[in-house]
Amino acid sequence: MLTDRAKEIVNGADDKMQEAVMFLEEDLKTYRLGKANPSVFNGVVVNYYGAPTPLAQMSSITAPDAKTLVIQPWDKSLIGQIEKAILDANIGLTPSNNGELIRCTVPALTEERRRELVKKAKASGENAKIIVRNARRDAMDLLKKAEKNEGMSEDTEKEAEGEVQKITDKNVKAVDDLIAAKEKEILTV
């Protein structure tokens, strides 16, 4: 039976690991895959009266069809700045405006671009795994200190270490599953 302190350490590690997996999941959504997805603009920041503001907070972004994204800014005077921000973000989209809204046509992905996206996804997955492993290492260190300095029993420490290893394995598998699914999605023509 784990003590409260052991549970606290295990739960803290689990929270950090799950945050890494959720961050990876959100990051993978921003990959442009040849079909219109408004989340590609998640990283686009516009200079809004001197303050950097996410594009989604200053306009509505829709995908009327599979190859087009439409950005309708709430303040029409910002169309030029929004276009510049999209170009500066280097997400592979070229904006065009008609004075009212901005359209971005999503080009089909080349084989080379698909390979680059797979490589980028795998790198993001490795970074998430590093965060998971760091959370595991930190939890193991805390457990050893708790045994040494706080009087936690050796059996409790070993049991808690087993729990930390289980959640580490679960989260590493979740990362691998996300990357495998994204790779399949990217390579599907």
ABEGO torsion letter per residue (X at the ends): XBBAAAAAAAAAAAAAAAAAAAAAAAAAAABBAGBBBAAAAAABBBBBGGBBBBAAAABBBBBABAABBBBBBABAAAAAAAAAAAAAAGAGBBBBBAGABBBBBBBBBBAAAAAAAAAAAAAAAAAAAAAAAAAAAAAAAAAAAAAAAAGBBAAAAAAAAAAAAAAAAAAAAAAAAAAAAAAAAAABX
